[in-house]
Amino acid sequence: MGIMNFIKKHRIIFIRIIDIFIIIIAYAFVELFKSETLSIFTSSDRQILLNTILLAIVVYQLFLTLFDCYKNIIRYESGKDYLIYGFSCMVSCVIVSMLGNIFRINIMGPRSNILAGILISVMMITYRLIIRLLLTDNIVHKSEIINATNKKNLLIIGGGSATRDIIKIIKANMQKNYNIVGIIDDDEDKINYAISGVRIVGNRYKIKEVCRSFKVDVIFFSISSISNQDKKEILGICQETGAKLRILPSTEDIIKNKNIMQNLRDVEIEDLLGREAIHLDNQNIQDLIEEKVVLVTGGGGSIGSELCRQIMKYHPKQLVILDIYENNLYDIELELKSNYPNDKIEAIVGSVRDLNRLKEVFEEFKPELVFHAAAHKHVPLMENNPLEAIKNNVFGTYNVASCADKYHVKRFILVSTDKAVNPTNIMGASKRLCEMIIQAKDKVSKTEFAAVRFGNVLGSNGSVIPLFKKQIANGGPVTVTHKEITRFFMTIPEAVQLILQAATYAAGGEIFVLDMGQPVKIYDLAVSLIKLSGLEPNVDIPVEITGLRPGEKLYEELLMSEEGLTATKHDKIFVSKPMHLEQRQLEAKLDVLRELEYDKNYTKQKIKNAMKEVVPTYKDPEEVNKIEK
């Protein structure tokens, strides 16, 4: 053990000695080889050989040092390093011949020097390769003995450079964790060829067969550039194998984090939706935001914080973030100030319920563009606390809209929801009334008021996906309210991109409706998430049907039946026909709700009845679900 430590400590000296020994052997072999009789050298031959070897040792050592060849760790050398060794040897043999001619040293001829250089190059690279293989195999062998039971069979999808890098890392450091059984690639010309010694065994339609044959535990999806539709299809096949899925993200994310193994992440539901990338008119958004003071209410929430992130890309004069929850507000402020240290970003703790606080904010910062994302959004909670939904959503929106009008805001965008369409709960009804507020305000104000309506966003605070993941992590059960319940889904960045784009189209009074794609069954989402975790639904993780919650309906709608729908310049954004609601009619509706705040004998049912009075499309979920069935 002491000898090995001594060798490691002085490894450069030992490697130099080996290289010098190789130089001596190579030149001696060449001198012996050129003799026809292979007889013993004459004294003159021995002197020439000695002169050549001494000069070669000096030159080779000099150039190997200049090219940093002795700074390499042999275990981690690659093809590039071996090319440098070969180049160093070729340069050295040429220099030896040149120095012999210049200084009239009696040495071997140019041909002998070149032959010796080739031999030295081959021998140096060969013994380094042998050392590398011995060291790697020794480490792997020890690890496999200790961790044999933990080793997982791995299938890699994608026959590109990312796969090559993954294989290289696994072979160098992680063979104790993974046994790579093969590679999948759709390029027929690649099938049966190998990448770093791992064979490409077939295309996407071979995935299930390979997983069964080799009992695959883990699949790495290592294609960073692929259409969303192809990705959806391949991941859908992988999902049926029972293997744990890991996925390589976009090229942009890989560049941010150059360690390719750290880039691999769990497959998310959005990977399976197959939605194509959204194309924006960035110039219009730039013109809307650049050098403007922008206020985002609810800026610490899921949508609000992403709005702040994307707004900053378009260089506002100042971003003002308002939120009542200081922890989220602090997080987004810290993130943005870190990314944009020279820009004006102001975080304001305040509630949209507090009109006086809002007036202070509008008076101080004079925003030109307002995105109103502050709202209570959780349906069951609002069913149990209906008056709080009215105070925060309805009168909070009324307060912000009134300030926007008073302080001459150019444009006001309300973030709405599909639950406002034919609402069956207090939260949806309150958001429908918010839409009515901004449409009525638009008729009496110079401010351009508009709303953007969309469905559920994946991964938002309190949404179903994080809940399912938590339930799976805890061993289940995963709870679904109804086997047939469907919802529209969109990623948070996607939703915010379309909000910004819709904001550029606003002229006043519109409700913009985002194309959410096809509705998705919540039960299918739960099953997919369990499978993506490498588990079997209702075997490893039970799926329980708990029954519809208060205020919940089976199917969400994006457009009310009495509203028309008109296309815009963007194929994902539509606009509904404005309704005819005057300011005086709005105030009469709000007066009905204002009375509830002062009614000491109010009940939940009384509040719901009042909401049905002011929002005619609000119905009980039981009535709607009967119709849908």
C-alpha positions in Angstrom: 0.0 0.0 0.0 2.9 2.3 0.8 4.6 1.6 -2.6 1.3 2.4 -4.4 0.9 5.7 -2.6 4.6 6.5 -3.4 4.0 5.8 -7.1 0.8 8.0 -7.1 2.6 10.8 -5.4 5.5 10.7 -7.9 3.6 9.4 -10.9 5.0 12.1 -13.3 8.6 10.9 -12.6 7.6 7.3 -13.2 5.8 8.2 -16.4 8.8 10.2 -17.7 11.1 7.2 -16.9 8.8 4.9 -18.9 8.7 7.3 -21.8 12.5 7.6 -21.8 12.8 3.8 -21.7 10.4 3.7 -24.7 12.6 6.2 -26.6 15.7 4.0 -26.0 13.9 0.8 -27.1 12.4 2.4 -30.2 15.7 3.8 -31.5 17.6 0.6 -30.6 15.0 -1.5 -32.5 15.2 0.8 -35.6 19.0 0.6 -35.6 18.8 -3.2 -35.3 16.0 -3.5 -37.9 17.9 -1.6 -40.6 20.9 -3.9 -40.3 20.5 -6.7 -42.8 22.3 -9.3 -40.8 20.9 -8.1 -37.4 24.6 -8.3 -36.3 26.1 -6.6 -33.2 26.6 -2.9 -33.8 30.1 -1.6 -34.6 31.6 1.0 -32.2 30.6 3.7 -34.8 27.0 2.5 -34.9 26.9 2.5 -31.1 28.1 6.1 -31.0 25.5 7.2 -33.6 22.8 5.4 -31.6 23.9 7.0 -28.4 24.0 10.5 -29.9 20.6 10.0 -31.3 19.0 8.7 -28.1 20.5 11.4 -25.9 19.3 14.1 -28.3 15.9 12.4 -28.7 15.4 12.2 -25.0 15.9 15.9 -24.5 13.7 16.9 -27.5 10.9 14.4 -26.8 10.7 15.4 -23.1 10.7 19.1 -24.0 7.8 18.8 -26.4 5.8 16.4 -24.3 6.1 18.9 -21.5 5.3 21.9 -23.7 2.1 20.1 -24.8 1.1 19.4 -21.1 1.2 15.7 -21.7 2.4 15.0 -18.2 -0.5 16.9 -16.6 -3.0 14.4 -17.8 -4.6 11.9 -15.5 -4.3 8.7 -17.5 -7.6 7.2 -16.2 -9.5 10.1 -17.7 -7.6 10.5 -21.0 -9.6 10.6 -24.3 -9.0 10.5 -28.0 -8.0 14.1 -28.1 -5.2 13.4 -25.6 -3.9 10.5 -27.7 -3.8 12.7 -30.8 -1.7 15.2 -28.9 0.7 12.4 -27.9 1.0 11.4 -31.6 1.5 15.0 -32.7 4.2 15.6 -30.0 6.1 12.6 -31.1 6.0 13.5 -34.8 7.2 17.1 -34.1 9.9 15.7 -31.9 11.3 13.3 -34.5 11.5 16.0 -37.1 13.2 18.4 -34.7 15.8 15.7 -33.8 16.7 15.4 -37.5 16.9 19.2 -37.9 19.1 19.7 -34.9 21.4 16.9 -36.1 21.9 18.7 -39.4 22.2 22.2 -37.9 24.8 21.3 -35.2 26.6 18.6 -37.3 25.8 15.9 -34.8 26.5 12.4 -36.0 23.0 10.9 -35.6 20.7 8.5 -37.4 19.1 9.6 -40.7 15.7 11.2 -41.2 14.0 8.0 -42.2 15.2 6.2 -39.1 14.0 9.2 -37.0 10.5 9.1 -38.5 10.3 5.4 -38.1 11.4 5.7 -34.4 8.9 8.6 -33.9 6.0 6.4 -35.2 7.1 3.5 -32.9 7.5 5.8 -29.9 4.0 7.3 -30.5 2.4 3.9 -30.8 4.1 2.6 -27.6 3.3 5.7 -25.5 -0.3 5.6 -26.4 -0.6 1.8 -26.0 0.8 1.6 -22.5 -1.3 4.6 -21.4 -4.4 2.9 -22.8 -3.5 -0.3 -20.9 -3.0 1.6 -17.7 -6.4 3.4 -18.2 -8.2 0.1 -18.8 -6.6 -1.6 -15.8 -7.4 1.3 -13.5 -11.0 1.6 -14.7 -11.6 -2.2 -14.7 -10.1 -2.5 -11.2 -12.5 0.2 -9.8 -15.5 -1.2 -11.6 -14.7 -4.7 -10.4 -14.5 -3.7 -6.8 -17.7 -1.6 -7.1 -19.6 -4.4 -8.8 -18.8 -6.8 -6.0 -20.1 -4.4 -3.4 -23.1 -3.1 -5.4 -24.0 -6.0 -7.6 -27.6 -6.1 -6.2 -28.1 -2.3 -6.9 -27.1 -2.4 -10.5 -29.9 -1.4 -12.9 -30.4 -2.3 -16.5 -30.4 0.8 -18.6 -31.8 1.5 -22.1 -30.9 4.8 -23.8 -33.1 6.4 -26.5 -31.3 8.5 -29.0 -28.1 7.8 -31.0 -26.5 11.2 -30.9 -23.6 13.0 -29.1 -25.6 13.2 -25.8 -25.8 9.4 -25.7 -22.1 9.1 -26.3 -21.4 11.5 -23.4 -23.8 9.6 -21.1 -22.1 6.3 -22.0 -18.7 7.8 -21.4 -19.6 9.0 -17.9 -21.3 5.8 -16.9 -18.3 3.7 -18.1 -15.9 5.9 -16.3 -17.7 6.4 -13.0 -21.1 4.8 -12.8 -20.8 1.1 -13.9 -21.7 0.2 -10.3 -25.1 1.8 -10.9 -26.0 0.9 -14.5 -25.7 -1.9 -17.0 -26.4 -0.4 -20.5 -28.3 -3.0 -22.5 -28.6 -1.0 -25.7 -29.6 2.1 -27.6 -32.8 2.9 -29.5 -32.7 5.2 -32.6 -35.2 5.7 -35.4 -32.4 6.1 -38.0 -32.4 2.8 -39.8 -28.9 3.3 -41.1 -27.6 3.3 -37.5 -29.2 0.1 -36.3 -26.7 -2.7 -35.4 -23.9 -0.2 -35.3 -22.4 0.8 -31.9 -21.7 4.0 -29.9 -18.8 3.7 -27.5 -19.2 -0.1 -27.6 -23.0 -0.1 -27.0 -25.1 -1.5 -29.8 -28.1 0.3 -31.4 -30.7 -2.4 -31.1 -33.7 -1.0 -33.0 -36.1 1.9 -33.5 -38.9 3.1 -31.2 -41.1 0.1 -32.0 -38.5 -2.2 -30.4 -38.6 -0.4 -27.0 -41.2 -2.8 -25.4 -39.5 -5.9 -26.7 -36.0 -4.8 -25.6 -37.4 -3.8 -22.1 -39.0 -7.2 -21.7 -35.9 -9.2 -23.0 -33.4 -7.4 -20.8 -35.6 -6.6 -17.9 -34.9 -2.8 -18.2 -35.2 -0.9 -15.0 -34.4 2.6 -16.3 -34.8 4.4 -19.6 -32.8 7.6 -20.5 -34.4 9.7 -23.2 -31.4 11.6 -24.5 -32.8 13.4 -27.6 -32.7 17.1 -26.9 -33.9 18.2 -30.4 -37.2 16.5 -31.3 -40.7 17.5 -32.3 -43.1 17.5 -29.4 -45.4 15.0 -31.2 -42.6 12.5 -31.7 -41.5 13.0 -28.1 -45.1 12.3 -26.9 -45.3 9.1 -29.0 -41.9 7.7 -27.8 -42.5 8.6 -24.2 -46.0 7.0 -24.4 -44.3 3.8 -25.5 -41.8 4.0 -22.7 -44.6 4.6 -20.3 -46.0 1.2 -21.0 -42.7 -0.7 -20.1 -42.8 -0.2 -16.4 -39.3 1.3 -16.4 -38.4 4.5 -14.6 -38.0 7.3 -17.1 -35.4 10.1 -17.1 -35.3 12.7 -19.8 -32.7 15.1 -21.3 -34.2 18.7 -21.5 -33.8 21.3 -24.2 -30.4 22.2 -25.7 -30.6 25.6 -23.9 -30.9 23.8 -20.5 -28.0 21.5 -21.4 -25.8 24.5 -22.1 -26.6 26.1 -18.8 -25.6 22.9 -17.0 -22.8 21.2 -18.9 -22.8 18.0 -16.8 -25.0 15.9 -18.9 -26.0 13.4 -16.2 -27.1 16.3 -14.0 -29.3 17.5 -16.9 -31.3 14.3 -16.9 -34.6 14.8 -15.1 -37.8 13.0 -14.4 -40.3 13.0 -17.2 -43.1 15.5 -16.6 -46.7 15.4 -17.7 -46.1 18.3 -20.2 -43.6 16.0 -22.0 -46.5 13.7 -22.7 -49.0 16.3 -23.9 -47.2 16.8 -27.2 -47.9 20.5 -27.5 -45.9 22.3 -30.1 -43.8 25.3 -29.2 -45.6 28.7 -29.2 -44.4 31.3 -31.7 -44.7 34.9 -30.5 -44.6 38.3 -32.1 -41.8 39.5 -29.8 -41.6 42.9 -31.4 -45.2 43.7 -30.5 -44.6 42.5 -26.9 -41.3 44.6 -26.8 -43.2 47.7 -27.9 -45.9 47.1 -25.3 -43.4 46.7 -22.3 -40.1 48.4 -23.2 -39.4 51.5 -21.1 -42.9 51.2 -19.4 -43.6 51.0 -15.7 -45.4 47.6 -15.3 -47.3 46.5 -12.2 -48.1 42.8 -11.5 -50.5 42.1 -8.7 -50.2 38.6 -7.2 -46.6 38.7 -8.5 -45.4 36.0 -6.1 -47.9 33.4 -7.3 -47.4 30.8 -10.0 -48.7 32.9 -12.9 -47.7 36.2 -11.4 -44.0 35.2 -10.8 -43.7 33.8 -14.4 -45.2 37.0 -15.7 -42.5 38.9 -13.9 -39.8 36.7 -15.3 -41.0 37.1 -18.9 -41.8 40.8 -18.6 -38.1 41.5 -17.5 -36.9 40.0 -20.8 -38.5 43.0 -22.6 -36.7 45.7 -20.6 -39.4 47.6 -18.7 -38.5 50.9 -17.2 -39.5 49.5 -13.9 -41.3 46.4 -12.6 -43.5 46.7 -9.5 -44.5 43.4 -7.9 -47.4 43.5 -5.4 -48.3 40.5 -3.2 -49.7 40.0 0.2 -47.6 36.8 0.9 -44.1 38.1 1.7 -42.3 34.7 1.3 -43.2 34.3 -2.4 -42.7 38.0 -3.0 -39.2 37.9 -1.4 -38.3 34.8 -3.6 -39.2 36.4 -6.9 -37.6 39.7 -6.0 -34.4 37.9 -5.0 -34.4 35.9 -8.3 -35.1 38.8 -10.5 -32.6 41.2 -8.9 -29.9 38.4 -9.2 -30.7 38.0 -12.9 -31.2 41.8 -13.6 -29.0 43.6 -11.1 -29.0 46.9 -13.0 -32.8 47.1 -13.5 -35.5 48.7 -11.4 -37.5 46.1 -9.5 -39.7 47.1 -6.6 -41.4 44.5 -4.3 -44.5 45.8 -2.5 -46.2 44.0 0.3 -49.9 44.8 0.1 -53.4 43.4 -0.5 -55.7 44.2 -3.4 -58.5 44.5 -0.8 -56.8 47.6 0.7 -57.8 50.4 -1.5 -55.8 53.0 0.3 -52.6 50.9 0.0 -53.3 50.5 -3.8 -53.7 54.3 -4.2 -50.3 54.8 -2.5 -48.7 52.3 -4.9 -50.3 53.9 -8.0 -49.5 57.4 -6.8 -45.9 56.6 -6.2 -45.0 54.4 -9.2 -47.6 55.5 -11.8 -47.8 52.2 -13.7 -48.6 52.3 -17.4 -49.4 48.6 -17.7 -51.1 46.4 -15.1 -51.4 42.6 -15.0 -53.9 41.7 -12.4 -53.1 38.1 -11.3 -54.0 38.4 -7.6 -56.8 36.1 -6.7 -58.0 33.2 -4.4 -58.2 30.3 -6.8 -58.7 27.1 -4.9 -62.3 25.8 -5.5 -63.0 23.8 -2.3 -61.5 26.4 0.0 -63.6 29.1 -1.6 -66.7 27.0 -1.3 -66.1 26.9 2.5 -65.1 30.6 2.6 -67.3 32.2 0.0 -67.2 35.7 1.4 -63.4 35.7 1.2 -63.6 34.9 -2.5 -65.9 37.9 -3.0 -63.8 40.3 -0.9 -60.5 39.3 -2.6 -61.5 38.4 -6.2 -64.4 40.6 -6.8 -63.7 43.7 -4.8 -59.9 43.3 -5.1 -60.3 43.4 -8.9 -62.7 46.4 -8.5 -60.1 48.3 -6.4 -57.3 47.7 -8.8 -59.4 48.5 -11.8 -60.6 51.7 -10.2 -57.0 52.8 -9.4 -56.0 52.0 -13.0 -58.8 54.3 -14.2 -58.0 57.0 -11.7 -54.3 57.1 -12.3 -54.5 56.8 -16.2 -53.1 53.4 -16.7 -52.7 52.7 -20.5 -53.7 49.0 -20.4 -55.1 46.6 -17.7 -55.1 42.9 -18.2 -57.1 40.6 -16.0 -55.9 37.0 -15.6 -59.1 34.9 -15.7 -59.9 31.2 -15.7 -62.1 28.7 -17.6 -63.9 28.2 -14.3 -65.6 31.6 -15.0 -67.5 29.9 -17.9 -70.9 28.7 -16.7 -69.5 28.6 -13.2 -70.6 25.9 -10.7 -68.6 27.3 -7.7 -68.0 30.5 -5.9 -64.5 30.9 -7.2 -65.6 30.6 -10.8 -68.6 32.9 -10.3 -66.3 35.5 -8.6 -63.9 35.4 -11.6 -66.9 35.7 -14.0 -67.9 38.8 -12.1 -64.3 40.1 -12.4 -64.6 39.8 -16.2 -67.9 41.8 -15.9 -66.1 44.5 -13.9 -63.4 45.1 -16.5 -65.8 45.1 -19.4 -68.1 47.6 -17.7 -65.1 49.7 -16.6 -63.8 49.8 -20.2 -66.9 51.6 -21.3 -66.4 54.6 -19.0 -62.6 54.7 -18.8 -59.7 55.8 -21.1 -57.8 52.7 -19.8 -58.0 49.7 -22.1 -59.4 46.9 -20.0 -59.2 43.2 -21.2 -59.1 39.7 -19.7 -57.3 36.6 -20.7 -59.0 33.3 -19.9 -57.3 29.9 -19.8 -57.5 26.6 -18.0 -55.3 24.8 -15.5 -51.6 25.3 -15.5 -49.3 22.4 -14.9 -47.3 22.6 -11.7 -48.9 25.7 -10.3 -49.3 26.1 -6.5 -52.0 23.7 -5.3 -52.6 22.1 -8.7 -53.4 18.4 -9.1 -49.9 17.4 -10.5 -47.8 18.3 -7.4 -50.5 16.6 -5.2 -50.3 13.4 -7.3 -46.5 13.4 -7.1 -46.6 13.9 -3.3 -49.1 11.0 -3.0 -46.9 8.7 -5.1 -43.8 9.6 -3.1 -45.7 8.7 0.1 -46.7 5.3 -1.4 -50.3 6.3 -2.3 -53.1 6.2 -2.7 -53.5 8.7 -5.5 -56.9 10.3 -5.2 -59.1 11.3 -8.1 -62.6 12.8 -7.6 -64.2 11.1 -10.6 -63.0 8.7 -13.3 -64.5 10.8 -16.1 -63.5 14.3 -14.9 -61.5 16.3 -17.6 -59.6 19.5 -17.5 -57.7 21.7 -20.0 -53.9 21.9 -19.2 -51.1 24.3 -20.2 -47.6 24.9 -18.9 -47.1 28.1 -16.9 -44.5 29.6 -19.3 -46.8 28.8 -22.2 -49.8 30.5 -20.5 -47.8 33.6 -19.7 -46.4 33.9 -23.2 -50.0 33.9 -24.5 -51.1 36.4 -21.9 -48.4 38.8 -23.1 -49.2 38.3 -26.7 -53.0 38.8 -26.0 -52.1 42.0 -24.2 -50.7 43.4 -27.4 -54.0 42.8 -29.2 -56.2 44.5 -26.5 -58.2 47.5 -27.6 -60.6 47.4 -24.7 -63.4 45.2 -23.4 -62.2 41.9 -24.9 -62.0 38.5 -23.2 -59.2 36.7 -24.9 -59.6 32.9 -24.8 -56.4 30.7 -25.1 -56.4 27.5 -27.1 -55.7 24.9 -24.5 -55.6 22.0 -26.9 -57.6 18.8 -26.1 -59.0 18.3 -22.6 -57.2 15.6 -20.5 -58.8 13.1 -18.2 -57.5 13.6 -14.6 -57.6 9.8 -14.0 -55.3 9.3 -17.0 -52.9 11.9 -15.6 -52.8 10.0 -12.4 -52.1 6.7 -14.1 -49.4 8.3 -16.3 -47.6 9.8 -13.3 -47.5 6.5 -11.5 -46.1 4.7 -14.6 -43.6 7.5 -15.1 -42.3 6.7 -11.7 -41.7 3.1 -12.7 -44.7 1.8 -10.7 -47.8 -0.1 -11.7 -51.2 1.6 -11.1 -53.5 -0.2 -8.7 -50.7 -2.7 -8.0 -47.8 -0.7 -6.5 -49.9 2.5 -6.0 -53.7 2.4 -5.7 -55.9 4.9 -7.4 -58.9 5.9 -5.4 -62.1 7.6 -6.6 -63.2 10.0 -3.9 -66.3 11.7 -5.5 -66.7 15.2 -6.8 -65.9 18.0 -4.4 -68.2 20.8 -3.6 -68.5 23.2 -6.6 -66.7 20.8 -8.9 -68.0 19.8 -12.4 -67.0 17.1 -14.7 -66.0 19.2 -17.7 -64.7 22.7 -18.0 -65.5 25.1 -20.8 -63.5 27.9 -22.2 -66.3 29.9 -23.9 -69.8 30.7 -22.7 -72.6 29.5 -25.0 -73.9 33.1 -25.6 -70.5 34.4 -26.6 -69.1 34.5 -30.1 -65.6 33.6 -30.8 -63.3 35.5 -33.3 -59.8 34.6 -34.4 -56.9 36.9 -33.8 -53.5 37.1 -35.6 -52.2 34.3 -33.3 -53.6 30.8 -33.9 -53.7 30.1 -30.2 -55.6 33.2 -29.1 -59.3 33.9 -29.7 -61.5 36.8 -28.6 -65.0 36.6 -27.4 -67.8 39.1 -28.2 -68.0 41.8 -25.5 -71.2 41.7 -23.4 -73.4 44.7 -22.9 -73.1 45.6 -19.2 -73.2 49.3 -18.2 -71.4 50.7 -15.2 -74.7 51.4 -13.3 -75.8 47.8 -13.8 -72.4 46.6 -12.5 -72.7 48.9 -9.4 -76.2 47.5 -8.7 -74.8 44.0 -8.8 -71.9 44.9 -6.5 -74.3 46.6 -4.0 -76.0 43.2 -3.6 -72.6 41.7 -2.5 -71.6 44.7 -0.4 -74.6 44.2 1.8 -73.3 40.7 2.7 -70.2 42.3 4.4 -72.5 44.0 6.9 -75.0 41.2 7.3 -74.1 39.5 10.6 -76.6 36.7 9.9 -75.1 35.7 6.5 -74.8 32.0 5.6 -72.9 30.2 2.9 -76.1 29.5 1.1 -77.2 33.1 1.4 -73.9 34.2 -0.3 -74.4 31.6 -3.0 -77.9 32.8 -3.7 -76.6 36.4 -3.9 -73.9 35.3 -6.4 -76.6 33.5 -8.5 -78.5 36.8 -8.6 -75.5 38.8 -9.9 -74.0 36.1 -12.1 -77.0 34.5 -14.0 -74.9 31.7 -15.5 -73.8 30.4 -12.0 -75.5 27.0 -11.4 -75.1 24.2 -8.8 -72.6 21.5 -10.0 -75.2 18.7 -9.5 -77.5 20.3 -12.1 -74.6 20.8 -14.6 -73.2 17.3 -14.1 -76.6 15.7 -14.7 -76.8 17.4 -18.0 -73.3 16.4 -19.0 -73.9 12.8 -18.1 
